[in-house]
Amino acid sequence: MKIAKDKKLNIFPVDSEHSALWQCIIGENENNIDKLILTGSGGPFRILDKNELYDVTKEQALKHPNWSMGSKITIDSATMMNKGFEVIEAHWLFNLNADQIDIVVHPQSIIHSMVEFVDGSVKAQLGVPDMKLPIQYALTYPDHYSTDWENLDLTAIGRLTFEKPDFEKFPCIQLAYDALEKGGTFPVVLNVANDEVVSAFLNDHIPFIQIPQLIAEALDQHEFIENPDLETISEITHWTTNYIHDQILTYA
């Protein structure tokens, strides 16, 4: 972000949640923003009890209720790590602190995110759960091009509901918030460890419940560096990969 600013270049978000935040912020005085509100469907295990997560299968985890995505991001949605990553991304894209970025579970995936202003007013961006619109908007900004795809019909949807995220059932969310707060190499380890454990789960090497446990262990065990350069990031990536692989072998 610093390089983009120095070069006077713009970075346009493409992910649906960050595109929604961007669209809500355009034309506003950024000093008037109180908080960003990221919405998430809650994934396939939203209504399960925490104890039921011990027995979930890969096939269950890959059945997202609203979005058709690749295997890796679908598992991230099941653990809700995707929301944690989106918090980190929103921090860098919009220059707000972690305590100004909230998550709300919105099972219908119609409101893609919201911005709350200091006077208490809230702006939301709505649309069908499809990536075509945010991708197109990033390519055509500042224009909204006419399209022939499905439009949002609120009367057909009927109602929109909201819930608080369950940090205890989905500890990956808190791991991401903590990594953002601590900074330095913590987000590197978070990202790499998540890649490795999701791959291990998809390859039937670990159960679903162990995904956040192994990530937390890697975060605790790594040697923290506050201002890593690219070489350090590469070294931390290598260390994290090896650490997770060793832990998986121990588990097996």
N, C-alpha and C positions, 0 to 999 in steps of 0.2 A: 504493500500500500504506500510506503514511503517513496519507493522508486517511481510508482505511478504518479504520485503527487509532484515529485521533483521533475519528471518528464512532462508534466501537464497532460497526462493521459487519463481517460476515464475507464473504470472497470464496471461493466454492467452485469448484475447478477442474473443467472439463468434458472437456478432452482426455484420451484414454485413459491416457497415460503419467502425467500429473499427478494424475488421479483415482486411479490405482494407488498412487502415492507417498502421497497423502493417506490412502487407506484403510489403508496399512501403518503410518502414523504415528499415526493415531487411537488414543488410549489410552496412548501411550508418552510417556515423559519426553523432550522434545526435546533436552535436554542429553546424552542417551545416543546420539544419532545421529552416526555417524561419516561416512557418505557416502550419497548418493542414486545409484542406478544406473538410468539410463534405457535401456530396450531399444528396438532398432529392427530392422526386417526386413532392412535393407541395400539395399532397393529393387531395381529391375529389373536393375541392373548390378553386383550384389554379386560375382559370380563372373567378371566380365570382367577382363582385363588392362588396366592403365592406358592403354596405347597403343591399345587398341580403342575407347576413349571418343572418339577423334578422328572416328570414322566412324558413331557411333550416330545414329539418326534420331528425329524427334519421335514417331513411332508406337511405336518401341521404348521410349522414355522414359515414355510414357503407359500402358504395360502393367505396372501394379504387381502383384506376385505374390500379395498377400494382401488388400489393402484396395481398396474402390471409392470413389474420392474425386474431387473436381473437378480440372481440369487443372493449376491452379497448384500446389496442394499435392502433386499426384502428381509434378510436376517437382522440387519441393523434396525429395521423398523420393528421387528419382533422383540428385540432387546431394548428398543427406544434409544439406542446409541445414536441413531440418525438425528434425533432431536438435540442430543448433546453436541454433536458436531455442528449442527446448525446454529446453536448458541455461540460457539466459538467463531464460526464464519460471520455471524451477524455482528459480533464485537468488532471484527476487523473491517468489515464492509461499511459499517455505519458509525464506528468510533464511539460506542457506548460501553459502559462497564457491565460486568456480569450481573450485578444486582439490578440493572435496568432492562434485563432481558428475561422475560417470563415464558413459560410453556403452558398451553392450555390444550387438553385433549378434546378434540372435536370429531366425533366418529364419522360424520357425513363427508368430511373433506371438501366442503364447499367454500367456507371461509379459509383462505390460504394463509393469512396472517393479518395482524392488526397493529396499529400504532396508537398509543394513548398519549395525549398532550397534557401540559401542565394544568389546564383548566378542567380536566376530567373528560373531555370529549375524546371519542375513539373513532378512528377511520379503519375500515376493513376493505380488503379486496376479495371479491367472490368470483367463482368460476367453476366449471365442471372439473372433476379430477383428471386432468389431461395435461401433459407437458407441452403440447403444441403452442398454447397461448404464451406462456412465459418465454419460451425459446424465440417465438416470432417477435415478441415485444423487444427483447434484447437486440435483435437484428434490425428492427425498424424504428427504434426510439429516435425521436420523440413522437412518432406517429403510431396510431392503432390502425393497422390495415384491415380492410374488410375480408371476411373469410366465409367459407361455406360449410364449416364444421358445426357440431352441436352447440347450441346456445343454452345458457342456464335457464331452467324453468323452476322457479321457487315454489310455485303452486303444486307442481308434481312432486317435489321433495317433501313438502308439508311442514316440516319443522327442523330446526337446528338445535343441537344440544351441546353442552359443554361440561367438562369434568376437570378436576384437579389431577395432575399426574401423580402416580404412586411411586415415590422415590424409593420406597422400601422394596416393592415388587420389581422395580426396574432400576437397580443401582447404577447402571451405566450412565444414567442422566447425571447423577451426583458426581460420578468420576469425571465427567466432562467439565462440569462447573468447577470442580476442584483443580483440574489441570489448567483451565483458563486462569483461575485466580493465582496459581503458583507460577505459571509461565515457564520461561526457559525451555528445558528439554521435556517437561511433563506432557505437553500436547503431542510431541513427537512419539514418545513411548505409547501414549494413549492410542494414537492412530495406527502405529505399526503393530502393537499388540492386538488390537482389534482385528486388523487384517488377518493375522495369523490364527487367532482363535476361531474366527468365523470360518476360515478355510478348514480348520481341524474339525469343526462341528459338521460342516457340509460333507466332509469325507469320513464321517462316523467315528472319529477318534476321541471325541469328548462329548458329554451330554450338554444340553442347552444351558443348564443351570451353572455350568462351570465357566461360561464365557466371561461374565463380569469378575468372577473370582480370580482367574488367571490374569486379567488386565490389571486388577488392583494389586496383585502380587508384583507384577512387572514395574508398576509405578512406584511401589514401595522400595523395591530392591535396586533400582537403577541409581547411578551416580549423577546427581543433579548438577547441571551447569546452567547458569543464569542467562548468559548471552551466547548461545551456540552459533558458530559459523557453519558454513555448508559442510566442511570436513567433519566437524563434530556431529552434525546431524546425521551424516553418513555412518559414522562410528556408532552412534546411539541406535540407529536403525539396525545395524548388524548385530549389536549386542541384544537388542530386544527380540529380534528374530530367533537368535540362538537360545535365549533364555526361555522363550515360549516353547520352542521345540524340545528343549531338555525337560521342561515341566510336563509336556504332553507324553513324552516317553516314560517319565516317572509314573504318571497316572496310568498309562497303559500297562 
